[in-house]
Amino acid sequence: MLKYSSLLILLISVCFFNCTPKKKNTVEKIVTSDMSTVVKHKKVTNLSELAKTKIQDWTEYNELDEFLGRFSSVSPNQALQMANELKGLVKSLNDSLKIETLKTNALKARTNVLENEILRLNDMTLIPSIKAKEINDQVDKILLIYSSYNAKVNTIYSKKEFDEEINLDDFFKPEVELKEKEK
């Protein structure tokens, strides 16, 4: 009987040790979605000091500039969350342009393209199967167009300053006076 009881105890202990869960020496990997991965985008062309001084009172531009600064490092989810506010800011920018020097067709065209690309980003919020790469590409387009907008503003003011320094009216004045005398 002692022999059977020893055998029974041995069998129970083997089953007990084999049935206990074993700890694995693995490290769990935390997987983040592509939609919440922050992406660093290309740097935007800034305004020159001359242009900054000329438009410093243009509140709508300054608000848009500050807001787009947040897009330099943004996740696709964050970009989609900010798209509606961005749409309102670019609309305000377009409606508030009162500076005569900047009322050029070239700058209006850039404003329209910027507004269209921001509307496209805003429309992406309605697409449930949108991919992170598509959103990141759209943010890159918006920043590129905004850089082009800033570069055009810089060009407009540097050309105006150049024209004022040269004073072409004085340069061509003697020639005009000669032609008038010949008549």
Accessible surface in RSA format (square Angstrom, percent):
REM  Atomic radii and reference values for relative SASA: ProtOr
REM  Chains: A
REM  Algorithm: Lee & Richards
REM  Probe-radius: 1.40
REM  Slices: 20
REM RES _ NUM      All-atoms   Total-Side   Main-Chain    Non-polar    All polar
REM                ABS   REL    ABS   REL    ABS   REL    ABS   REL    ABS   REL
RES MET A   1   187.43  97.1 151.93 100.5  35.50  84.5 130.81 111.2  56.62  75.0
RES LEU A   2   144.75  80.6 139.45  99.8   5.30  13.3 142.15  99.8   2.60   7.0
RES LYS A   3   167.30  81.6 157.21  96.5  10.09  24.0 107.46  96.7  59.84  63.7
RES TYR A   4   159.01  74.2 155.16  88.3   3.85  10.0 107.65  80.9  51.36  63.3
RES SER A   5    47.27  39.9  43.72  58.4   3.55   8.2  38.90  82.8   8.37  11.7
RES SER A   6    62.13  52.5  52.36  69.9   9.77  22.5  37.44  79.7  24.70  34.6
RES LEU A   7   110.24  61.4 107.45  76.9   2.79   7.0 110.00  77.3   0.24   0.7
RES LEU A   8   102.95  57.3 100.03  71.6   2.92   7.3 102.60  72.1   0.35   0.9
RES ILE A   9   118.96  67.7 117.20  87.3   1.76   4.2 118.22  85.1   0.74   2.0
RES LEU A  10   108.82  60.6 106.57  76.2   2.24   5.6 108.63  76.3   0.19   0.5
RES LEU A  11   108.51  60.4 106.03  75.9   2.48   6.2 108.26  76.0   0.25   0.7
RES ILE A  12   104.02  59.2 101.49  75.6   2.53   6.1 103.45  74.5   0.57   1.5
RES SER A  13    38.43  32.5  34.98  46.7   3.45   8.0  31.72  67.6   6.71   9.4
RES VAL A  14    73.78  48.6  69.62  63.0   4.17  10.0  73.42  63.8   0.36   1.0
RES CYS A  15    65.83  49.8  63.36  70.7   2.47   5.8  21.36  54.1  44.47  47.9
RES PHE A  16   126.56  63.3 120.38  74.6   6.19  16.1 126.16  76.5   0.40   1.2
RES PHE A  17   139.90  70.0 131.23  81.3   8.66  22.5 131.23  79.6   8.66  24.8
RES ASN A  18   107.34  74.0  84.30  81.5  23.04  55.5  21.77  52.4  85.57  82.7
RES CYS A  19   103.94  78.6  74.33  82.9  29.61  69.6  33.68  85.3  70.25  75.8
RES THR A  20    57.14  40.6  51.71  52.4   5.42  12.9  39.33  52.8  17.81  26.9
RES PRO A  21   128.07  93.3 101.35  92.4  26.72  97.1 111.62  92.2  16.45 102.2
RES LYS A  22   168.63  82.3 142.03  87.1  26.60  63.3  91.82  82.6  76.82  81.8
RES LYS A  23   198.00  96.6 166.92 102.4  31.08  74.0 115.60 104.0  82.40  87.8
RES LYS A  24   172.27  84.0 143.21  87.9  29.05  69.2  91.38  82.3  80.88  86.2
RES ASN A  25   155.67 107.4 115.84 111.9  39.84  95.9  38.98  93.8 116.70 112.8
RES THR A  26   106.00  75.4  80.21  81.3  25.79  61.5  65.27  87.7  40.73  61.6
RES VAL A  27   143.83  94.6 116.76 105.7  27.07  65.2 120.03 104.3  23.80  64.6
RES GLU A  28   159.70  91.7 139.37 105.4  20.33  48.4  57.99 112.2 101.72  83.0
RES LYS A  29   182.76  89.2 155.20  95.2  27.56  65.6 103.16  92.9  79.60  84.8
RES ILE A  30   156.95  89.3 129.38  96.4  27.57  66.5 133.30  96.0  23.65  64.2
RES VAL A  31   129.12  85.0  97.95  88.7  31.17  75.1 101.29  88.0  27.83  75.5
RES THR A  32    94.21  67.0  74.43  75.5  19.79  47.2  57.36  77.0  36.85  55.7
RES SER A  33    62.44  52.8  47.12  62.9  15.31  35.3  45.13  96.1  17.30  24.2
RES ASP A  34   106.26  74.4  98.52  98.1   7.73  18.3  19.54  46.0  86.72  86.5
RES MET A  35    40.02  20.7  40.02  26.5   0.00   0.0  39.70  33.7   0.32   0.4
RES SER A  36    59.60  50.4  42.72  57.0  16.89  38.9  31.75  67.6  27.85  39.0
RES THR A  37    62.25  44.3  56.67  57.5   5.58  13.3  57.44  77.1   4.82   7.3
RES VAL A  38    88.52  58.2  65.55  59.3  22.96  55.3  65.55  57.0  22.96  62.3
RES VAL A  39    44.48  29.3  41.46  37.5   3.01   7.3  44.48  38.6   0.00   0.0
RES LYS A  40   173.18  84.5 145.42  89.2  27.76  66.1 104.72  94.3  68.46  72.9
RES HIS A  41    15.26   8.3   1.13   0.8  14.12  36.1   4.05   4.2  11.20  13.0
RES LYS A  42   165.95  81.0 155.88  95.6  10.07  24.0 106.87  96.2  59.09  62.9
RES LYS A  43   174.78  85.3 143.60  88.1  31.18  74.2 104.02  93.6  70.76  75.4
RES VAL A  44    29.59  19.5  23.09  20.9   6.50  15.7  23.73  20.6   5.86  15.9
RES THR A  45    61.21  43.5  52.29  53.0   8.92  21.3  34.64  46.5  26.57  40.2
RES ASN A  46    90.00  62.1  77.32  74.7  12.68  30.5  19.38  46.6  70.62  68.3
RES LEU A  47    15.50   8.6   6.03   4.3   9.47  23.8   6.03   4.2   9.46  25.5
RES SER A  48    46.07  38.9  34.76  46.4  11.31  26.1  43.58  92.8   2.49   3.5
RES GLU A  49   125.16  71.9 120.64  91.3   4.52  10.8  67.71 131.0  57.45  46.9
RES LEU A  50    48.33  26.9  40.41  28.9   7.92  19.9  45.23  31.8   3.10   8.3
RES ALA A  51     0.00   0.0   0.00   0.0   0.00   0.0   0.00   0.0   0.00   0.0
RES LYS A  52    92.68  45.2  89.13  54.7   3.55   8.5  50.67  45.6  42.01  44.8
RES THR A  53    81.00  57.6  69.56  70.5  11.44  27.3  63.96  85.9  17.04  25.8
RES LYS A  54   106.92  52.2  81.66  50.1  25.26  60.1  34.75  31.3  72.17  76.9
RES ILE A  55     3.06   1.7   2.17   1.6   0.89   2.2   3.06   2.2   0.00   0.0
RES GLN A  56   116.80  65.3  98.43  71.9  18.37  43.7  26.41  56.2  90.39  68.6
RES ASP A  57   125.56  88.0 102.43 102.0  23.13  54.7  41.72  98.2  83.85  83.6
RES TRP A  58    16.09   6.5   9.06   4.4   7.02  16.5  14.56   7.8   1.53   2.5
RES THR A  59    77.09  54.8  74.14  75.2   2.95   7.0  47.64  64.0  29.45  44.5
RES GLU A  60    51.29  29.4  50.67  38.3   0.62   1.5   6.34  12.3  44.95  36.7
RES TYR A  61     5.39   2.5   5.39   3.1   0.00   0.0   3.94   3.0   1.45   1.8
RES ASN A  62    61.93  42.7  57.40  55.5   4.53  10.9  26.56  63.9  35.37  34.2
RES GLU A  63    82.62  47.4  77.28  58.5   5.34  12.7  31.62  61.2  51.00  41.6
RES LEU A  64     0.00   0.0   0.00   0.0   0.00   0.0   0.00   0.0   0.00   0.0
RES ASP A  65    59.55  41.7  55.01  54.8   4.54  10.7   0.76   1.8  58.79  58.6
RES GLU A  66   120.43  69.1 107.29  81.2  13.14  31.3  45.14  87.3  75.29  61.5
RES PHE A  67     5.65   2.8   5.25   3.3   0.40   1.0   5.48   3.3   0.17   0.5
RES LEU A  68     2.82   1.6   1.28   0.9   1.54   3.9   1.69   1.2   1.13   3.0
RES GLY A  69    46.11  56.9   0.00   N/A  46.11  56.9  35.83  98.3  10.28  23.0
RES ARG A  70   124.42  52.2 110.10  56.1  14.32  34.1  50.86  69.5  73.56  44.6
RES PHE A  71     0.24   0.1   0.24   0.2   0.00   0.0   0.24   0.1   0.00   0.0
RES SER A  72    49.72  42.0  49.53  66.1   0.19   0.4  28.99  61.7  20.73  29.0
RES SER A  73    46.42  39.2  30.50  40.7  15.92  36.7  24.73  52.7  21.69  30.4
RES VAL A  74     2.33   1.5   2.33   2.1   0.00   0.0   2.33   2.0   0.00   0.0
RES SER A  75     3.95   3.3   3.88   5.2   0.07   0.2   0.49   1.0   3.46   4.9
RES PRO A  76     0.29   0.2   0.00   0.0   0.29   1.1   0.29   0.2   0.00   0.0
RES ASN A  77    56.01  38.6  54.60  52.8   1.41   3.4  12.60  30.3  43.41  42.0
RES GLN A  78    79.76  44.6  79.48  58.1   0.27   0.7  21.95  46.7  57.81  43.8
RES ALA A  79     0.23   0.2   0.23   0.4   0.00   0.0   0.23   0.3   0.00   0.0
RES LEU A  80    26.78  14.9  21.73  15.5   5.06  12.7  21.96  15.4   4.82  13.0
RES GLN A  81   144.15  80.6 110.78  81.0  33.37  79.5  45.75  97.4  98.40  74.6
RES MET A  82    34.76  18.0  33.08  21.9   1.69   4.0  23.15  19.7  11.62  15.4
RES ALA A  83     0.00   0.0   0.00   0.0   0.00   0.0   0.00   0.0   0.00   0.0
RES ASN A  84    95.23  65.7  90.84  87.8   4.39  10.6  24.03  57.8  71.19  68.8
RES GLU A  85   103.68  59.5  91.84  69.5  11.84  28.2  39.20  75.8  64.47  52.6
RES LEU A  86     0.00   0.0   0.00   0.0   0.00   0.0   0.00   0.0   0.00   0.0
RES LYS A  87    70.40  34.3  70.01  43.0   0.39   0.9  28.32  25.5  42.08  44.8
RES GLY A  88    36.54  45.1   0.00   N/A  36.54  45.1  34.01  93.3   2.53   5.7
RES LEU A  89    28.18  15.7  27.56  19.7   0.62   1.6  27.65  19.4   0.54   1.4
RES VAL A  90     0.06   0.0   0.06   0.1   0.00   0.0   0.06   0.1   0.00   0.0
RES LYS A  91   105.47  51.5 105.47  64.7   0.00   0.0  68.97  62.1  36.50  38.9
RES SER A  92    47.75  40.4  41.92  55.9   5.83  13.4  15.71  33.4  32.05  44.9
RES LEU A  93     1.10   0.6   0.40   0.3   0.70   1.7   0.40   0.3   0.70   1.9
RES ASN A  94    54.79  37.8  39.48  38.2  15.31  36.9   2.59   6.2  52.20  50.5
RES ASP A  95    89.49  62.7  63.26  63.0  26.23  62.0  33.00  77.7  56.49  56.3
RES SER A  96    17.81  15.1  12.35  16.5   5.47  12.6  14.49  30.9   3.32   4.7
RES LEU A  97    29.65  16.5  19.89  14.2   9.76  24.5  19.89  14.0   9.76  26.3
RES LYS A  98   154.33  75.3 137.33  84.3  16.99  40.5 109.07  98.2  45.26  48.2
RES ILE A  99    45.09  25.7  39.96  29.8   5.13  12.4  45.09  32.5   0.00   0.0
RES GLU A 100   129.57  74.4 114.87  86.9  14.70  35.0  64.14 124.1  65.43  53.4
RES THR A 101    36.80  26.2  22.40  22.7  14.40  34.3  17.45  23.4  19.34  29.2
RES LEU A 102     0.00   0.0   0.00   0.0   0.00   0.0   0.00   0.0   0.00   0.0
RES LYS A 103    87.32  42.6  64.72  39.7  22.61  53.8  28.69  25.8  58.63  62.5
RES THR A 104    46.25  32.9  40.72  41.3   5.54  13.2  46.25  62.1   0.00   0.0
RES ASN A 105   125.08  86.3 115.71 111.8   9.36  22.5  34.17  82.2  90.90  87.9
RES ALA A 106    36.56  33.6  25.68  39.6  10.88  24.8  33.08  46.6   3.48   9.2
RES LEU A 107     0.64   0.4   0.62   0.4   0.03   0.1   0.64   0.5   0.00   0.0
RES LYS A 108    99.74  48.7  97.56  59.9   2.18   5.2  53.41  48.1  46.34  49.4
RES ALA A 109    52.11  47.9  46.09  71.1   6.01  13.7  51.44  72.4   0.66   1.8
RES ARG A 110    72.10  30.3  71.06  36.2   1.04   2.5  14.07  19.2  58.03  35.2
RES THR A 111     6.83   4.9   6.83   6.9   0.00   0.0   2.67   3.6   4.16   6.3
RES ASN A 112    74.28  51.2  73.27  70.8   1.02   2.4  19.84  47.7  54.45  52.6
RES VAL A 113    69.19  45.5  68.73  62.2   0.46   1.1  69.19  60.1   0.00   0.0
RES LEU A 114     0.00   0.0   0.00   0.0   0.00   0.0   0.00   0.0   0.00   0.0
RES GLU A 115    30.04  17.2  30.04  22.7   0.00   0.0   4.53   8.8  25.50  20.8
RES ASN A 116    89.46  61.7  83.29  80.5   6.17  14.9  20.67  49.8  68.79  66.5
RES GLU A 117    24.52  14.1  24.49  18.5   0.03   0.1   0.30   0.6  24.22  19.8
RES ILE A 118     0.04   0.0   0.04   0.0   0.00   0.0   0.04   0.0   0.00   0.0
RES LEU A 119    68.45  38.1  68.44  49.0   0.01   0.0  68.44  48.1   0.01   0.0
RES ARG A 120   118.95  49.9 115.14  58.7   3.81   9.1  31.40  42.9  87.55  53.1
RES LEU A 121     0.00   0.0   0.00   0.0   0.00   0.0   0.00   0.0   0.00   0.0
RES ASN A 122    24.24  16.7  23.56  22.8   0.68   1.6   0.01   0.0  24.22  23.4
RES ASP A 123    80.90  56.7  79.53  79.2   1.37   3.2  21.74  51.2  59.16  59.0
RES MET A 124    20.58  10.7  20.15  13.3   0.43   1.0  20.15  17.1   0.43   0.6
RES THR A 125    59.69  42.5  30.26  30.7  29.43  70.1  23.29  31.3  36.40  55.0
RES LEU A 126   143.55  79.9 118.15  84.5  25.41  63.9 122.98  86.4  20.57  55.4
RES ILE A 127    79.11  45.0  74.37  55.4   4.74  11.4  75.46  54.3   3.65   9.9
RES PRO A 128   136.93  99.8  95.78  87.3  41.15 149.6 109.16  90.1  27.77 172.6
RES SER A 129    87.34  73.8  69.74  93.1  17.60  40.5  52.83 112.5  34.51  48.3
RES ILE A 130    27.16  15.5  13.60  10.1  13.56  32.7  15.05  10.8  12.11  32.9
RES LYS A 131   136.09  66.4 132.18  81.1   3.91   9.3  92.27  83.1  43.82  46.7
RES ALA A 132    11.95  11.0   7.36  11.4   4.58  10.4   7.36  10.4   4.58  12.1
RES LYS A 133   141.77  69.2 135.90  83.4   5.87  14.0 110.74  99.7  31.02  33.0
RES GLU A 134    80.26  46.1  75.26  56.9   5.00  11.9  30.71  59.4  49.55  40.5
RES ILE A 135     0.05   0.0   0.05   0.0   0.00   0.0   0.05   0.0   0.00   0.0
RES ASN A 136    23.16  16.0  23.16  22.4   0.00   0.0   9.01  21.7  14.15  13.7
RES ASP A 137    58.47  41.0  56.00  55.7   2.46   5.8  20.67  48.6  37.80  37.7
RES GLN A 138     3.54   2.0   3.04   2.2   0.49   1.2   0.37   0.8   3.16   2.4
RES VAL A 139     0.51   0.3   0.50   0.5   0.01   0.0   0.51   0.4   0.00   0.0
RES ASP A 140    54.28  38.0  48.63  48.4   5.65  13.4  19.81  46.6  34.48  34.4
RES LYS A 141    92.79  45.3  90.93  55.8   1.86   4.4  57.61  51.9  35.18  37.5
RES ILE A 142     0.26   0.1   0.26   0.2   0.00   0.0   0.26   0.2   0.00   0.0
RES LEU A 143     4.67   2.6   4.19   3.0   0.48   1.2   4.46   3.1   0.21   0.6
RES LEU A 144   125.70  70.0 120.80  86.4   4.90  12.3 124.76  87.6   0.94   2.5
RES ILE A 145    26.77  15.2  25.86  19.3   0.91   2.2  26.77  19.3   0.00   0.0
RES TYR A 146     1.80   0.8   1.80   1.0   0.00   0.0   1.80   1.4   0.00   0.0
RES SER A 147    14.21  12.0  13.71  18.3   0.49   1.1  10.73  22.9   3.47   4.9
RES SER A 148    43.29  36.6  35.07  46.8   8.22  18.9  28.39  60.5  14.90  20.9
RES TYR A 149     1.87   0.9   1.87   1.1   0.00   0.0   0.00   0.0   1.87   2.3
RES ASN A 150     0.50   0.3   0.50   0.5   0.00   0.0   0.00   0.0   0.50   0.5
RES ALA A 151    42.06  38.7  39.39  60.8   2.66   6.1  41.22  58.0   0.84   2.2
RES LYS A 152    50.99  24.9  48.70  29.9   2.29   5.4   9.84   8.9  41.15  43.8
RES VAL A 153     0.14   0.1   0.14   0.1   0.00   0.0   0.14   0.1   0.00   0.0
RES ASN A 154    27.59  19.0  26.16  25.3   1.43   3.4  15.34  36.9  12.25  11.8
RES THR A 155    70.12  49.9  67.23  68.2   2.89   6.9  45.90  61.7  24.22  36.6
RES ILE A 156    20.14  11.5  15.55  11.6   4.60  11.1  18.47  13.3   1.67   4.5
RES TYR A 157     5.83   2.7   4.73   2.7   1.10   2.9   3.20   2.4   2.64   3.2
RES SER A 158    58.59  49.5  54.12  72.2   4.47  10.3  39.55  84.2  19.04  26.7
RES LYS A 159   126.99  62.0 121.40  74.5   5.59  13.3  94.43  85.0  32.56  34.7
RES LYS A 160    81.57  39.8  77.19  47.4   4.38  10.4  47.19  42.5  34.38  36.6
RES GLU A 161    75.86  43.6  74.25  56.2   1.60   3.8  15.84  30.6  60.02  49.0
RES PHE A 162   117.48  58.8 115.09  71.3   2.38   6.2 117.02  70.9   0.45   1.3
RES ASP A 163    49.55  34.7  44.47  44.3   5.08  12.0  20.08  47.3  29.47  29.4
RES GLU A 164   113.53  65.2  89.56  67.8  23.96  57.1  48.59  94.0  64.94  53.0
RES GLU A 165   131.41  75.4  96.04  72.7  35.36  84.2  45.59  88.2  85.81  70.1
RES ILE A 166    74.38  42.3  52.40  39.0  21.98  53.0  58.33  42.0  16.05  43.5
RES ASN A 167    66.72  46.0  62.96  60.8   3.76   9.0  16.12  38.8  50.60  48.9
RES LEU A 168    81.69  45.5  78.47  56.1   3.22   8.1  78.69  55.3   3.00   8.1
RES ASP A 169   116.38  81.5 106.81 106.3   9.58  22.6  31.66  74.5  84.73  84.5
RES ASP A 170    87.29  61.1  76.34  76.0  10.95  25.9  28.49  67.1  58.80  58.6
RES PHE A 171   144.32  72.2 122.83  76.1  21.49  55.9 130.64  79.2  13.68  39.2
RES PHE A 172    99.08  49.6  98.83  61.2   0.25   0.6  99.08  60.1   0.00   0.0
RES LYS A 173   116.50  56.8 112.94  69.3   3.56   8.5  60.47  54.4  56.03  59.7
RES PRO A 174    76.22  55.5  74.38  67.8   1.83   6.7  75.65  62.5   0.56   3.5
RES GLU A 175    90.87  52.2  88.24  66.8   2.63   6.3  29.04  56.2  61.83  50.5
RES VAL A 176    78.03  51.3  77.58  70.2   0.45   1.1  77.97  67.8   0.06   0.2
RES GLU A 177    79.86  45.8  78.68  59.5   1.18   2.8  26.94  52.1  52.91  43.2
RES LEU A 178   106.65  59.4 106.42  76.1   0.23   0.6 106.42  74.7   0.23   0.6
RES LYS A 179   118.78  57.9 117.16  71.9   1.63   3.9  70.21  63.2  48.58  51.7
RES GLU A 180   112.56  64.6  97.47  73.7  15.10  35.9  33.98  65.7  78.58  64.2
RES LYS A 181   167.20  81.6 132.74  81.4  34.46  82.1  88.87  80.0  78.33  83.4
RES GLU A 182   145.31  83.4 108.07  81.8  37.24  88.7  48.26  93.3  97.05  79.2
RES LYS A 183   204.14  99.6 140.37  86.1  63.76 151.8 105.61  95.1  98.53 105.0
END  Absolute sums over single chains surface
CHAIN  1 A    13428.9      11725.4       1703.5       8058.0       5370.9
END  Absolute sums over all chains
TOTAL         13428.9      11725.4       1703.5       8058.0       5370.9
